[in-house]
Each structure stands twice: as C-alpha cells, then as structure tokens.
Amino acid sequence: MKQKKVRSAVPIYITAGAFMLYGLLFPLYTMRHITAALIVCALIYCLCLPFFPKKTILEEEKPEPVNTGDPEVDTVITQGRESVAHLRKLNDLIRDEYLTLQMARMEKACGLIFDTVAEHPERAGKIRKFLNYYLPTSLKLLESYKKLSEKGVEGENIRGTLDSIKNSMDMIATAFEKQADSLFADENMDITTDIEVLERVMKTEGLKE
C-alpha cells in the first residue's frame, strides 16, 4: 500500500454554487460580468482551500509485471501474488488480534517465497504443492472464518468451527515459514561448500592452522 494525497471536492462545489448564484443575480451574457464572475469564483476557491486540506488515503500499489523468461514460472508468481493480496484483504476484514498476527506471518512468508522464485525461477517446482493446495486451502479456511464470524450467532457448532480454524493458524503460519526456508537449502549448501573450500585453501597457504 502507498500513501496518496487527494484534494477535497468541496471547494469546487462551493465555487460552482457561487458561479450559479452570480448568474442568478447578474447577467452573464456580458464580458464584464463574465470576467467579474470568474474573478469572484477564483477568490472563493482560494479562500476555501485552507478549510479543506488534502486528505491522505491508502492506495494499493500495482505489482510490476512478472518476467522471468519462463511463462509458466511467471504464471506461478502472478497467481501466488494474487493469493497474497487476497490474504491481505482478509486480514483487513477479520477483526481478531491473534489471527492478524498469524496472517501477517503467512503474508511475510509468502512474500519471501514468491520473491525468491522470481529471482530463482528454477526453484518454482518446489512450491507447486504449496501454491495449488496449502495456500488456497488456508485462504478457504480464513474465508469460512470471516463468513461465520459475521453471522453474529454464538451457536455451539459455529463457535467450535471458529475455534478449530483459529487454533490451526499457528500451525499453518509455521508451515508457510518452513516452506520459505526450504527454498534456501541449495543456497545454504553452496555457501557451506564455499566456506569448506576456502578453509582448505587457507590451510594449504598457511593462513589457517
């Protein structure tokens, strides 16, 4: 989300009203009165501005087009980011502090997952089950929670379902984080190998005992 300042339309409405009122009082078919009306309206508009300052609104940023060079991977990333946007909207709609925390963890893990795949398209195969099953199923559960919690009924079955979904979110958020971490297994192995090789070379050169 990004912040954007927008000007209130009220000064425009007031100015338009003043112009119409001037037209009712004076003949606007003469150049003198047309000029006078424009000057009066400009002054009214300027006087109104301090009373109606710009408002700051949040505007959702449009994600940059995905282009990894592989259309299938691009589709995976685009689909994943759309699901993350859906998760973010659900987080805004569900009023529960605990779930907000868990959904924030899920969103952060998803962001890392799809950013990593965008940088390393060859890792896309590792998240297919996550994308096609784990993520949509989690969103489905949260959708169910939102709908049931909006009914305003405290029946035993509804409360039991809500509690079951809520209690599963920590497990799901942890699974998302593990999925994100698993994408770095190869990178960790490469770094470990580089360190081992560097250590052997330094020993050979007498730089390390």
Phi and psi in degrees as a GROMACS rama.xvg file:
@    title "Ramachandran Plot"
@    xaxis  label "Phi"
@    yaxis  label "Psi"
@TYPE xy
-127.123  151.814  LYS-2
-85.5475  140.784  GLN-3
-140.611  134.04  LYS-4
-95.2703  129.389  LYS-5
-125.095  142.461  VAL-6
-85.1551  142.586  ARG-7
-66.6377  146.179  SER-8
-86.3406  -6.64453  ALA-9
-59.0163  -45.6191  VAL-10
-57.4437  -33.7727  PRO-11
-67.3498  -42.6114  ILE-12
-64.0699  -41.7169  TYR-13
-64.0182  -42.7896  ILE-14
-64.0735  -42.2623  THR-15
-63.1027  -39.6053  ALA-16
-63.4658  -40.1826  GLY-17
-64.6123  -38.9396  ALA-18
-63.7348  -42.5131  PHE-19
-66.246  -39.9993  MET-20
-64.0354  -40.4294  LEU-21
-61.5566  -40.1179  TYR-22
-65.3353  -28.6824  GLY-23
-76.1326  -29.4186  LEU-24
-91.0958  -30.3447  LEU-25
-132.067  153.805  PHE-26
-74.616  118.943  PRO-27
-89.9864  10.1783  LEU-28
-92.01  4.30492  TYR-29
-109.339  145.776  THR-30
-61.3097  -35.4294  MET-31
-62.0951  -44.9649  ARG-32
-75.434  -32.1926  HIS-33
-62.3241  -45.5385  ILE-34
-62.8195  -44.2646  THR-35
-63.4325  -40.0265  ALA-36
-63.7616  -41.3527  ALA-37
-65.3333  -39.6526  LEU-38
-66.7025  -45.0902  ILE-39
-61.4178  -44.0305  VAL-40
-65.4123  -37.729  CYS-41
-63.3026  -41.8366  ALA-42
-64.9857  -43.399  LEU-43
-61.3987  -41.6789  ILE-44
-61.8159  -45.3268  TYR-45
-65.2626  -36.5482  CYS-46
-69.7302  -30.1225  LEU-47
-76.0424  -28.3701  CYS-48
-54.8392  -45.5202  LEU-49
-62.6637  -25.5324  PRO-50
-83.4596  -13.3079  PHE-51
-133.108  72.992  PHE-52
-67.2242  166.403  PRO-53
-63.6079  143.238  LYS-54
-102.012  144.777  LYS-55
-94.5817  124.149  THR-56
-121.672  156.806  ILE-57
-95.6915  129.803  LEU-58
-124.141  131.023  GLU-59
-70.6294  127.477  GLU-60
-76.1449  135.682  GLU-61
-78.7316  126.34  LYS-62
-66.1387  147.795  PRO-63
-67.7945  145.125  GLU-64
-57.8947  138.585  PRO-65
-83.98  132.148  VAL-66
-148.474  86.7205  ASN-67
-92.6426  -8.18649  THR-68
95.3472  -8.22859  GLY-69
-123.633  108.724  ASP-70
-56.0619  -36.0526  PRO-71
-66.7862  -41.6113  GLU-72
-67.4851  -38.319  VAL-73
-58.9556  -41.269  ASP-74
-64.4074  -41.4406  THR-75
-60.2051  -46.8239  VAL-76
-67.9599  -43.0553  ILE-77
-61.9746  -45.0905  THR-78
-62.1225  -41.8407  GLN-79
-64.5965  -42.7905  GLY-80
-69.5426  -30.6461  ARG-81
-66.0091  -38.2623  GLU-82
-66.5765  -36.6962  SER-83
-65.5888  -39.5617  VAL-84
-62.5456  -38.1354  ALA-85
-64.9582  -42.726  HIS-86
-60.1669  -40.4136  LEU-87
-64.8273  -40.0289  ARG-88
-65.5074  -40.2807  LYS-89
-63.2075  -36.9054  LEU-90
-64.3888  -34.2831  ASN-91
-71.2679  -30.6677  ASP-92
-88.3208  -30.3691  LEU-93
-87.1711  117.955  ILE-94
-95.288  77.8524  ARG-95
-147.422  119.839  ASP-96
-60.572  -42.7264  GLU-97
-65.1362  -46.5169  TYR-98
-65.9769  -34.8798  LEU-99
-58.7851  -43.1686  THR-100
-63.203  -45.7042  LEU-101
-67.005  -41.0061  GLN-102
-67.1922  -32.5866  MET-103
-65.23  -39.488  ALA-104
-62.9281  -43.2829  ARG-105
-63.5943  -43.8847  MET-106
-63.7515  -42.1883  GLU-107
-63.5438  -42.5938  LYS-108
-65.1483  -42.1632  ALA-109
-62.7575  -41.7562  CYS-110
-58.6414  -43.4147  GLY-111
-65.7454  -39.9328  LEU-112
-60.5115  -52.2187  ILE-113
-76.1213  -28.7963  PHE-114
-67.2579  -38.351  ASP-115
-66.3163  -42.8846  THR-116
-65.8703  -34.3533  VAL-117
-63.8381  -35.5585  ALA-118
-81.6937  -29.8012  GLU-119
-129.77  78.2153  HIS-120
-56.1281  -26.008  PRO-121
-66.0431  -13.3911  GLU-122
-92.609  1.93787  ARG-123
-59.7272  -33.9688  ALA-124
-62.4162  -21.7818  GLY-125
-78.9126  -11.1036  LYS-126
-117.139  9.99281  ILE-127
-62.8056  -44.01  ARG-128
-67.2766  -37.2022  LYS-129
-60.9549  -44.8458  PHE-130
-71.3174  -39.913  LEU-131
-89.1422  -16.0489  ASN-132
-130.305  -59.6494  TYR-133
-62.1521  -48.1072  TYR-134
-66.7593  -50.7951  LEU-135
-63.7822  -34.0095  PRO-136
-67.0802  -39.0278  THR-137
-64.541  -41.3645  SER-138
-64.6455  -37.2135  LEU-139
-62.7758  -41.8767  LYS-140
-62.5127  -43.5806  LEU-141
-67.8068  -35.225  LEU-142
-62.3675  -42.4036  GLU-143
-63.4099  -40.9548  SER-144
-61.3088  -44.8833  TYR-145
-60.9799  -47.2046  LYS-146
-65.2659  -43.863  LYS-147
-68.5136  -38.3653  LEU-148
-70.1361  -20.9942  SER-149
-82.7324  -11.7069  GLU-150
-73.1449  -23.5002  LYS-151
71.2732  20.5775  GLY-152
-111.389  131.712  VAL-153
-102.701  44.0091  GLU-154
-71.4778  159.896  GLY-155
-61.9726  -43.3788  GLU-156
-67.0291  -42.8983  ASN-157
-64.932  -45.9119  ILE-158
-63.1436  -39.2525  ARG-159
-64.3572  -40.1124  GLY-160
-65.8323  -45.0731  THR-161
-60.2856  -43.0864  LEU-162
-64.9277  -39.7574  ASP-163
-62.5144  -44.5684  SER-164
-64.594  -45.8382  ILE-165
-61.9428  -42.0127  LYS-166
-70.0985  -18.8233  ASN-167
-86.9128  -12.6019  SER-168
-68.6394  -33.7755  MET-169
-64.8861  -41.8424  ASP-170
-61.6545  -42.8913  MET-171
-67.4468  -44.2248  ILE-172
-61.5573  -40.0646  ALA-173
-63.8143  -40.2174  THR-174
-64.0918  -39.5381  ALA-175
-61.8851  -43.189  PHE-176
-65.3198  -37.5995  GLU-177
-67.1816  -36.8974  LYS-178
-62.7871  -42.683  GLN-179
-63.0855  -43.1991  ALA-180
-65.4623  -34.9304  ASP-181
-64.2861  -23.5686  SER-182
-69.568  -14.7869  LEU-183
-101.657  10.8041  PHE-184
-62.3838  -46.5123  ALA-185
-65.0591  -39.96  ASP-186
-65.1783  -39.6793  GLU-187
-63.5834  -39.7118  ASN-188
-64.4437  -42.0241  MET-189
-63.0078  -42.9294  ASP-190
-65.9634  -41.6443  ILE-191
-60.9453  -41.551  THR-192
-64.6754  -42.2893  THR-193
-61.2466  -40.3907  ASP-194
-65.7963  -42.4057  ILE-195
-63.3354  -43.0415  GLU-196
-64.5511  -43.4207  VAL-197
-61.1203  -41.0131  LEU-198
-63.2647  -42.3198  GLU-199
-65.163  -40.9371  ARG-200
-64.6961  -41.5392  VAL-201
-65.2885  -36.387  MET-202
-65.7878  -41.5558  LYS-203
-62.2928  -38.6795  THR-204
-82.5326  -1.36308  GLU-205
75.8878  18.9326  GLY-206
-91.842  -7.4524  LEU-207
-146.057  132.884  LYS-208
